[in-house]
Amino acid sequence: MSRNSLCETALSSGIKELVLKGLGLGWLPLSMCYRELESGDILSTAHHLGHEDIEMVLYANTESKTAIALIDHWQKVFALRPAELDGPP
């Protein structure tokens, strides 16, 4: 299983706790729950309900050195072409 984070928010932690307590279903990034899946503490419903690919969109202030460093990082991680970061033509 991949341990690469795709989407984690403060809400993801709360959803994970509710799922672990048996209070319902939740969409969780694999990076946040792979241990629980491997141990059987939670189960994936992907084989019953299917799964959706998600599109990531990056918005950044390109005048910020931090933003430029993050864009460079994500380009390497996802092997994006620069045009894909510019948005629609």
Backbone as CSV, one residue per row, in Angstrom:
resi,resn,N_x,N_y,N_z,CA_x,CA_y,CA_z,C_x,C_y,C_z
1,MET,0.833,-1.185,0.000,0.000,0.000,0.000,0.873,1.241,0.000
2,SER,0.434,2.237,-0.710,1.159,3.499,-0.753,0.950,4.258,0.546
3,ARG,1.971,4.918,0.986,1.846,5.743,2.183,1.986,7.224,1.838
4,ASN,1.807,7.560,0.565,1.899,8.950,0.136,0.613,9.675,0.478
5,SER,0.756,10.816,1.103,-0.403,11.596,1.501,-0.974,12.348,0.303
6,LEU,-2.273,12.264,0.129,-2.924,13.017,-0.935,-3.800,14.118,-0.380
7,CYS,-4.472,13.828,0.693,-5.362,14.838,1.254,-5.578,14.544,2.729
8,GLU,-5.083,15.410,3.563,-5.334,15.280,4.992,-5.719,16.646,5.522
9,THR,-6.765,16.671,6.313,-7.189,17.917,6.943,-7.478,17.620,8.401
10,ALA,-7.755,18.644,9.160,-8.140,18.452,10.556,-9.411,17.607,10.629
11,LEU,-10.272,17.734,9.638,-11.505,16.944,9.627,-11.225,15.459,9.423
12,SER,-10.169,15.125,8.680,-9.831,13.720,8.441,-9.572,12.991,9.750
13,SER,-8.904,13.641,10.691,-8.616,13.014,11.985,-9.900,12.709,12.742
14,GLY,-10.827,13.650,12.716,-12.102,13.431,13.390,-12.910,12.327,12.736
15,ILE,-12.919,12.303,11.414,-13.636,11.250,10.689,-13.028,9.892,11.012
16,LYS,-11.708,9.819,11.059,-11.032,8.557,11.384,-11.464,8.062,12.762
17,GLU,-11.517,8.945,13.744,-11.929,8.543,15.093,-13.363,8.018,15.102
18,LEU,-14.255,8.669,14.361,-15.641,8.200,14.293,-15.726,6.818,13.650
19,VAL,-14.958,6.613,12.583,-14.936,5.309,11.914,-14.401,4.241,12.864
20,LEU,-13.312,4.550,13.570,-12.719,3.580,14.503,-13.674,3.226,15.641
21,LYS,-14.572,4.147,16.006,-15.555,3.877,17.057,-16.789,3.166,16.510
22,GLY,-16.797,2.904,15.196,-17.922,2.190,14.604,-19.142,3.050,14.371
23,LEU,-18.957,4.347,14.256,-20.092,5.253,14.123,-20.442,5.601,12.689
24,GLY,-19.841,4.921,11.723,-20.194,5.183,10.337,-19.047,4.969,9.386
25,LEU,-19.277,5.401,8.153,-18.287,5.309,7.088,-17.628,6.662,6.896
26,GLY,-16.433,6.637,6.355,-15.767,7.897,6.054,-14.747,7.711,4.960
27,TRP,-14.554,8.756,4.166,-13.476,8.738,3.179,-12.230,9.193,3.902
28,LEU,-11.200,8.355,3.861,-9.931,8.682,4.511,-8.793,8.462,3.540
29,PRO,-7.797,9.335,3.566,-6.628,9.092,2.724,-5.895,7.850,3.216
30,LEU,-5.435,7.044,2.291,-4.739,5.809,2.635,-3.557,6.072,3.559
31,SER,-2.881,7.198,3.365,-1.721,7.514,4.195,-2.084,7.649,5.665
32,MET,-3.354,7.899,5.943,-3.790,8.117,7.312,-4.327,6.846,7.968
33,CYS,-4.629,5.822,7.175,-5.293,4.660,7.770,-4.730,3.318,7.322
34,TYR,-3.568,3.301,6.664,-3.049,2.026,6.160,-2.768,1.046,7.290
35,ARG,-2.310,1.526,8.431,-2.044,0.605,9.555,-3.337,-0.063,10.028
36,GLU,-4.387,0.728,10.150,-5.670,0.192,10.600,-6.262,-0.770,9.575
37,LEU,-6.051,-0.503,8.292,-6.505,-1.429,7.251,-5.740,-2.746,7.337
38,GLU,-4.413,-2.649,7.509,-3.590,-3.859,7.587,-3.912,-4.682,8.831
39,SER,-4.245,-4.014,9.942,-4.543,-4.736,11.185,-5.981,-5.236,11.235
40,GLY,-6.832,-4.724,10.345,-8.232,-5.126,10.347,-9.108,-4.276,11.255
41,ASP,-8.545,-3.213,11.853,-9.345,-2.340,12.715,-10.411,-1.586,11.924
42,ILE,-10.130,-1.312,10.660,-11.140,-0.753,9.765,-11.098,-1.539,8.457
43,LEU,-12.181,-1.483,7.724,-12.286,-2.199,6.455,-12.521,-1.212,5.325
44,SER,-11.988,-1.530,4.169,-12.232,-0.718,2.981,-13.529,-1.170,2.326
45,THR,-14.314,-0.210,1.876,-15.543,-0.528,1.141,-15.352,-0.342,-0.362
46,ALA,-14.116,-0.078,-0.781,-13.851,0.200,-2.199,-14.309,-0.938,-3.099
47,HIS,-14.161,-2.183,-2.652,-14.573,-3.310,-3.496,-16.096,-3.421,-3.602
48,HIS,-16.837,-2.808,-2.682,-18.302,-2.812,-2.746,-18.845,-1.530,-3.384
49,LEU,-18.279,-0.424,-3.001,-18.808,0.866,-3.429,-18.022,1.508,-4.558
50,GLY,-16.884,0.936,-4.898,-16.027,1.533,-5.912,-15.164,2.621,-5.304
51,HIS,-14.371,3.225,-6.134,-13.534,4.324,-5.666,-13.480,5.391,-6.744
52,GLU,-13.149,6.566,-6.332,-13.081,7.702,-7.243,-11.661,8.236,-7.279
53,ASP,-11.186,8.505,-8.480,-9.934,9.232,-8.600,-10.243,10.696,-8.313
54,ILE,-9.334,11.359,-7.647,-9.559,12.769,-7.366,-8.537,13.606,-8.117
55,GLU,-8.950,14.775,-8.482,-8.059,15.697,-9.171,-7.525,16.685,-8.144
56,MET,-6.225,16.841,-8.143,-5.617,17.811,-7.238,-5.362,19.101,-7.993
57,VAL,-5.687,20.190,-7.358,-5.443,21.503,-7.934,-4.594,22.277,-6.935
58,LEU,-3.539,22.891,-7.428,-2.632,23.642,-6.572,-2.780,25.125,-6.865
59,TYR,-3.092,25.885,-5.842,-3.150,27.335,-5.947,-2.029,27.891,-5.089
60,ALA,-1.257,28.810,-5.628,-0.131,29.343,-4.867,0.225,30.746,-5.323
61,ASN,0.789,31.501,-4.416,1.354,32.808,-4.732,2.750,32.555,-5.281
62,THR,2.919,32.691,-6.578,4.199,32.349,-7.206,5.285,33.390,-6.944
63,GLU,4.971,34.412,-6.167,6.000,35.356,-5.740,6.610,34.936,-4.407
64,SER,6.038,33.928,-3.782,6.517,33.435,-2.492,7.579,32.358,-2.700
65,LYS,8.716,32.498,-2.024,9.777,31.488,-2.133,9.297,30.136,-1.607
66,THR,8.505,30.160,-0.554,7.968,28.909,-0.003,7.057,28.236,-1.018
67,ALA,6.186,29.013,-1.651,5.277,28.457,-2.654,6.052,27.876,-3.825
68,ILE,7.078,28.580,-4.272,7.891,28.085,-5.384,8.560,26.767,-5.008
69,ALA,9.069,26.665,-3.779,9.695,25.421,-3.320,8.677,24.286,-3.268
70,LEU,7.466,24.586,-2.817,6.423,23.555,-2.760,5.993,23.115,-4.155
71,ILE,5.860,24.060,-5.070,5.517,23.710,-6.453,6.591,22.806,-7.036
72,ASP,7.846,23.139,-6.803,8.955,22.311,-7.277,8.868,20.905,-6.693
73,HIS,8.572,20.833,-5.410,8.435,19.525,-4.750,7.323,18.700,-5.393
74,TRP,6.138,19.294,-5.548,5.009,18.548,-6.106,5.237,18.185,-7.565
75,GLN,5.957,19.023,-8.299,6.291,18.658,-9.680,7.128,17.383,-9.686
76,LYS,8.058,17.280,-8.770,8.893,16.080,-8.698,8.079,14.877,-8.243
77,VAL,7.236,15.075,-7.248,6.432,13.963,-6.725,5.501,13.415,-7.791
78,PHE,4.818,14.273,-8.494,3.818,13.832,-9.460,4.298,13.891,-10.901
79,ALA,5.536,14.296,-11.113,6.122,14.391,-12.457,5.219,15.207,-13.383
80,LEU,4.761,16.347,-12.888,3.888,17.218,-13.669,4.696,18.027,-14.664
81,ARG,4.082,18.309,-15.772,4.671,19.244,-16.728,4.274,20.653,-16.290
82,PRO,5.141,21.646,-16.489,4.810,23.012,-16.053,3.467,23.509,-16.573
83,ALA,3.084,23.147,-17.787,1.807,23.614,-18.344,0.634,23.145,-17.503
84,GLU,0.750,21.996,-16.873,-0.346,21.494,-16.051,-0.531,22.336,-14.794
85,LEU,0.488,23.035,-14.387,0.366,23.896,-13.221,-0.229,25.249,-13.578
86,ASP,-0.192,25.612,-14.850,-0.686,26.912,-15.282,-2.202,26.954,-15.412
87,GLY,-2.843,25.811,-15.468,-4.287,25.773,-15.623,-4.689,25.747,-17.077
88,PRO,-5.973,25.900,-17.342,-6.477,25.850,-18.718,-5.885,26.965,-19.563
89,PRO,-5.730,26.712,-20.871,-5.173,27.742,-21.771,-6.076,28.946,-21.897
